[in-house]
Amino acid sequence: MLTLAGVNDENLIELARQTGAKIALRGETLAISGNTDAVARAIPIAQRMIDTAKQQMPLTADDVLRMSIEGPRDGNGNGVDSETRIVLPGVRKIIQAKTPGQAEYMKLMAENDIVVGIGPAGTGKTYLAVAAAVDALARKRVRRIVLARPAVEAGESLGFLPGDMQAKVDPYLRPLYDALEDMMPHERVQKSLETRTIEIAPLAYMRGRTLADAFVILDEAQNATTAQMKMFLTRLGVNSKAVITGDKTQIDLPRREESGLVQIERILPGIDGIGFQYLTDADVVRHRLVREIIKAYAEDSGA
């Protein structure tokens, strides 16, 4: 019941805010009242909240908001597919699609050798790709994971930072380390990095290599040049999968350079085995204000 209500009843307050119904939790009874339309909107969302709490899964006000945006499932369970989930060993964690867009993204990663995920910040592009990679490694479907990012400065110069080359590029790669350490015990991450079962490196380090039996992720792909993108795609060897993620609104390349992500969006659709998934602000799973901020920037750029 505590999971259902949330901290300081935030989940119930959000349910009331989204539906206009009056919500009250009395003992083990969830009471919904109000006009007919409000109650009709609230009931399927409340049922999903109860199902989530019964499964002992986390439930926050942001989750309730997403449930209200997605709308109710039909009798066949259409909506967020409950089968699009990953159970990660060692951390007792379940990674599950929280929006229909994320569910489709996870399905594409299961069905295709190359998947391109395009969308704004906070939509889980990288996080879900890393989860799929860790799952593939745990199931021995691949022998290693390779995570890469272009080392392009986002309006700031990091050349003054002390240390060797690895120390200088670590700030670019830190988000990949963070996602990985959220899905594997710290000791296992360190051992995997030492044995190169998992490799995290700048995109430039991929040149001249063949990546076989690997799950390869190229993150922040909007900052890969067309030459770098071609180089990356032609690294794939036998029994390898690649996921390319990026946000076309955050290109930090010099203005004369075309983004490799924009190019492959133009030339690769239609090739069997390559899937494209477009995520939107409706798929944002960070703080609720992130969705509103993305909308505000989109409206301003369109003005």
GILIN-V644577 format. One record per backbone hydrogen bond with DSSP energy under -1.0 kcal/mol. CO is the residue of the C=O (numbers start at 1). NH is the residue of the N-H. If there is no record, write none. Layout:
co | nh
CO | NH
CO | NH
This chain:
co | nh
1 | 5
2 | 6
5 | 11
5 | 12
6 | 9
7 | 10
9 | 13
10 | 14
11 | 15
12 | 16
13 | 17
14 | 18
15 | 19
16 | 20
22 | 33
24 | 31
26 | 29
29 | 26
31 | 24
33 | 22
35 | 39
36 | 40
37 | 41
38 | 42
39 | 43
42 | 46
43 | 47
44 | 48
45 | 49
46 | 50
47 | 51
48 | 52
49 | 53
50 | 54
51 | 55
52 | 57
53 | 56
60 | 64
61 | 65
62 | 66
63 | 67
64 | 68
65 | 69
66 | 70
67 | 71
74 | 77
81 | 84
83 | 85
84 | 97
86 | 95
88 | 93
93 | 88
95 | 86
99 | 103
100 | 104
101 | 105
102 | 106
103 | 107
104 | 108
105 | 109
106 | 110
107 | 111
108 | 112
113 | 242
114 | 275
115 | 244
116 | 277
117 | 246
118 | 279
120 | 123
122 | 285
124 | 128
125 | 129
126 | 130
127 | 131
128 | 132
129 | 133
130 | 134
131 | 135
132 | 136
133 | 137
134 | 138
135 | 139
136 | 141
137 | 140
144 | 215
145 | 199
146 | 217
147 | 201
148 | 219
149 | 203
150 | 152
153 | 155
158 | 161
164 | 168
165 | 169
166 | 170
169 | 172
169 | 173
170 | 174
173 | 176
173 | 177
174 | 178
175 | 179
176 | 180
177 | 181
180 | 183
180 | 184
185 | 189
186 | 190
187 | 191
188 | 192
189 | 193
190 | 194
191 | 195
192 | 197
192 | 198
197 | 145
199 | 147
201 | 149
202 | 205
203 | 206
204 | 207
206 | 209
211 | 237
213 | 143
213 | 144
214 | 241
215 | 146
216 | 243
217 | 148
218 | 245
220 | 223
221 | 224
224 | 260
225 | 229
226 | 230
227 | 231
228 | 232
229 | 233
230 | 234
232 | 235
235 | 211
238 | 213
241 | 216
242 | 115
243 | 218
244 | 117
245 | 221
246 | 119
247 | 250
254 | 257
259 | 263
260 | 264
261 | 265
263 | 267
264 | 268
268 | 271
271 | 274
273 | 114
275 | 116
277 | 118
280 | 283
281 | 284
287 | 290
288 | 292
289 | 293
290 | 294
291 | 295
292 | 296
293 | 297
294 | 298
295 | 299
296 | 300
297 | 301
298 | 302
